[in-house]
Structure formats: structure tokens, C-alpha cells
Amino acid sequence: MAKLYLIRRNLETFAGPMTLSEMKEAYKRMQFGLQDEVAGHCGPWVVFENLTAVKKHYPEIARIVNEDMLAGWGISDHNARLINEDTRRIEVRRVRGAGLAVTFLVIAVVAFAAAIYMANGSHLSGKAKGQQGFISPEEPQALLDRGDHAGFEAYMDEHAGEMVGRIVRARKPELQWLPYLRYYAFQHDGVVNGLPPKYLRGGVATAAPIDCSLKMWHRRWRASIKSWNDLIVQRKLPLAHWARILAWDPYWIRRRDNRGWIGTQNFYVGCLTMANHAMADLLADPSLVSTAADWDRMGATKIKQRLQWLLEMARDGRSSVPTAVTAGNNLSIWTCFEAAHDVKGLAKCRDGTAGSTALDPWQAYNDERYAFNLLRLAVTETAPLPSDLAAALAQQTQRIGKSDHFTRFDYRSELKLLHNLTQTGGGATEKAAAKATSEGGTGRTTH
Amino acid sequence: MQVRMIGATDVGRRRKNNQDSLYYDELAHFGIVADGIGGRNGGEIASSMAVNGLRKAFLNSERIRHEEINPFLIGSIDKMNAEILERGHREPEVLGMGTTLNCLMFVGDRLHLAHVGDSRTYLYYKKHLFQLTLDHSVGNFLERGWLPRSAVQPGAKEGALVRAMGLAERCEVDIYEMELKPGQLFLTCSDGLTGMVEDRKIAQLIAENLDQFEKLPRVLIDEANAGGGKDNITVLLSHVRG
């Protein structure tokens, strides 16, 4: 008898039991998503996206997750080699001796071919320019430097395939193309044909889902509709990417390294952009609900507002989204925390969260977020910490862990900075701050 | 769908009283298993309050439409949770009592399952056994990241309950729905069974005794007692016959 597996969707409904081949078909029919769980006979439940756990408990499923389910999404397994994130321009080496001769020979042949081509009354077309050997990172960079976005788009439309080939198929991947491909991808739908998402994310933004494409966010939002109010109203913390992204800390994102990215982008910003677009698409889909009030009741407008806040804050450092706590909207408490400029403001936001047991995960998590926001206020200080902030931090020492357990954001660099601030009696200098963030790999640089 | 139901409860070999409660109505396709917690008679009272309260709510309800089932289950559990808390406040000797709960409603071709605590419902189908419910324990919540470590007292047991009726004013309930297929067997039980008998052994016993459906609860209970019977044991079996 063939082995059977059961799929649990959003901790609410089940699909199956089914065989492996039926599972593949069910996935194609979108009966479940990668955020859902699977269990075998007398086995534990594991989330499809957690490939390490899938491999451990159900290796036969890991294979089809990799080969079939993720083929379209191009996810990598956890043991895959990490990409070297250092995408600084590779200096052209000085070619000597025989190498020099070969180079001149190649140039001469190419020049000769071009001369004959032009002599035949034609001009070098864009297509010809796109052939291997003719592109250089200086070209898209120059277009961006000039602010010629239309030119950049046209260039990428034409050459993205070639760049992907140089990364994916080359023996030595030319990672200097990645910033342009990433920028291009997240200006559109978060994908570049042929480029697996692991290259877009890289090995740094590990707290984000590997696949942050628009298509994947459409799936995530649609699959989670029934669970939205669990988070927004019911004080639950669904363990799913759609819920986690709403809990992201925009200041943490702004403090992260964006080497390998262009401008103010990084993968978290790209991911937020796609999640926001996908939610806007959903809100505009008349087939799902009949009126805007229905969306409001389901929590979509609250999610959209939260996403807009997160995106603008993470990308631009400012937002015009309202930040007051509103009844029946738990997400507004997080926004309120993030908008607070001082301890008093934070405490005011916190007042709206009281009234539950110590073991209420939601309450505990809000306490944790309050503490991380105190930390956020502290790390922007260079003078001695204000007394109220120092006192509030002293009370919250136990709550500030190395990472946010829900979003998995790592706060070790910030904690190091806080340590420096308190060790030096509040006299942390810019140099100390820079040291703390660079050691933790969090110094923000621009490409 | 026709659903056959059979259940049994046993005090076990160590406990003096049975704090589990069981109710099932094969004609109405409705069943409840509850496992009381709390010293003295508290657990017994809490589990019987939960089971009787839900039973009454179900029997007194008008015809329930499909979309009304889950709100009905949540509303009834909320009401019983409030009553358990209120009685605990009123009678200091049972203060802190609580209970787990698994409530099954088979309606049309669907199972609606309400779950709080660490009593479990399994699906047995074609010699495969799957645990449908997630135990609301500290260990599970920590593993899933639903509970920060800072919220857990040092030395707290992994198996300690995070959710149960009577623990807090808000009682969060998991509601599961499943499409029914002929041949499915749902096993609902208290942790007196699962603490003593491994899942594979349970699956084996079901496979060996499925043709004697009426005797199956006793077979499982006897196995738990043979393994030590440290806790009360309750078993409810629901077999979908098409």
C-alpha cells in the first residue's frame, strides 16, 4: 500500500490523506501552499517551507518539494552554498604575455566582424549588443547614475537573460550583476526569469521568506484570508509568513546592510513592496467580495495600512499613515510602538495592550515589542541615555532577547551597541556605534 | 454520512477518581471528551461542567446551519469557560480548576472539531494514523515560536498547558474542519491513553481490532493500563461508514 500523507492548512482544515503523486497534483491545483504542514503515518507535522525538517522526517517529500513544488519558485535547500554577497566591482586584471596576445586577437576579430557588418549597411542592433561578451556592469550603472530609468529598464529587458546565464550557468558566477537584477526584479514582480529566488534573497536576509515574488504573495494573502482576523482581532500569532511580515520592525530593516543592492533597497524592502502590491491587487479583485466594507470586515484594509506604514518607514524613514491605536486593530499597537518618539509615547501605546494573562502569547509578544522599541530609542542616542529611558530599559532587561522570536530578526548588534552605551556611561561615540554595527554585519551602506 | 460512535472511560491504575468526562450521541453524530485539571475534585467538576454545558447547548439548539457550527462551538465553549471560572472564584476549594476539551460534530460530509488543551483527536485511515490536533502545551508553543521564552517560568514543564478551559477569561479554541470519507476512523482520547501507549501501537491495535469496533475502546484502555495506567483514560471512536 502506498504511503499516505495528510496536509493541514492554516491549522484549520485538512487535505488528504493522499499519496505523493496526489500531493503534487493537489499543489498544482493550489489546494495547499508551502506555508502549510504535512504529516505522515505517526509522524510530526512539518511546514513544507522548512526543508530541513521535511528532509529529516519525510525525505521522500523533500525531493518533490525541491523538484516539483518549488521548481516554479526556485527555492533552495538549507544546505545550499551561500552566495558571496560581496558584489563589488571586479577590477579588470592586467593581462600579460600570452593572455594579452589572445585578448588583442579577440578584439581584432570582433572589430573586424563589426566592420564587415556595418559595411554591409547595417548598424549593430540591440540584439547583437546583447550577445555574450558585449555587456558590462558599467552600462546599467551609468544609466542609473544618470537617472535614466527608462533606459535602465530597456537595457535590463534586453540583457537580463544574459546576466542570469552568467550567474546561474557560469562555472564562476558573475555576482556583480546581482544588484541590477535585484533592482529590476523588485521594480516589477519580484522575479527574474531563470534566476532562482535564492539569488535574489542572498544569504543575509534569512528572516525573510526565500520567495518574495508578487505571485507568491498573491498566494499567501489568498490562502490566509480566513486567518487575518486571528491576528488583527483575536490576539493570535499565526506562524506564517503573511503574519510575520506584518510584525517586521522597519527600523531594524533600515539598520541592515544593503551591500549587493541599489539605493535604499534591500531584500526586506523588496519583500514588503511585493506584499503591499499583492494586497492592493487583492483589494481590487471584485470576484472575492462584493463591497469594500467586506474587505474592511475581513481585516484587509488594516493589513494594507500596516504594510504601507512598514514599507514607507523601511524604505524612506517616514510615512503619513495614521499611527494611533484603534479599537479592534491589534496591528495598530505595533505601528503605535514604532511611531513613538520617547518612553512616554511607548508607554501610552502599551496601555492599550493590557488585560490578559501572563501566558497569553499575544500579550507576551507585545511586551517584547515594547522592549525592542525601547532598545530602538536607545541606539539612536549618542549622549548619555535620558534617565527615563535608562530606567525603562533596566526594567525590561529580561525581555530583550537576542532575537525577536516571532519575526526572527536578530538584535545582537543593537544589544552590543546598548552595551557600549551603558558601559561608557552613556557616552557612546559614533565610532563605537559604527564598530558595533559593522561587527554584527549591520552597517548600512549604499551601493 | 453514517457515523458509528463508541466510547469508554476508565479511572486507570493510579488515580482515585476519574477526572475525565465523556459524552457521545451516535444518532446526533456528536461527541465530547474532556480531561479535568486541578486538585481535589476540581478537575472532575470542570470536565463534567464543560461536557454537560456543551451537551445541553447542543440539545437545546435549533437546527444549526453549516456556517453557524463553528460560531456555535466557540460561543458554547466561551460560555462554559466563564462558568468554570466563576465557580472557581465562588468556591475557593476548586479555584484554579480547568479542563481540556475535544468536541466533535459530524454534519453532512464534514467533521467540525473544537479543541482546547492536550486531549487529542487522531485520524486512522488505511492503516495510517495522523494526529489532527495540536497539543496546547508549553513545549509546542515554544517550538513554534508562539510563546517567547521570557514568558515561561524557569523550570516550567514542556507538557504544561498553555490553553485550557478555566485558565483565563479568554479561552482560545482551535476549530478544525475535515471532509469525511468512508473508512475514516476518528480516535478522540485523553492523555491517559497517549501518555501510556505510543502512536504506532495505537495504530496497530486499531488495525488488529477494527472488525470488533465495539470492543476497540476497551482494547485501547487495557493497553494503557498494561503500560502503567498513570492517568484516567478516555477513548471515543467515530467510524465513518459512508
Interface residues (C-beta under 8 A of the other chain):
Chain A: M1 K3 L4 L6 R8 L11 E12 T13 F14 P17 A39 G40 H41 C42 W45 Q234 R235 K236 L237 L239 S356 T357 A358 L359 D360 P361 A364 Y365 D367 E368 Q398 R399 G401 H405 F406 R408
Chain B: L123 Y125 K126 K127 H128 L129 F130 Q131 L132 L134 F141 R144 G145 W146 L147 P148 R149 S150 A151 V162 L167 A168 R170 E172 D174 I175 Y176 E177 M178 E179 D199 R200 A203
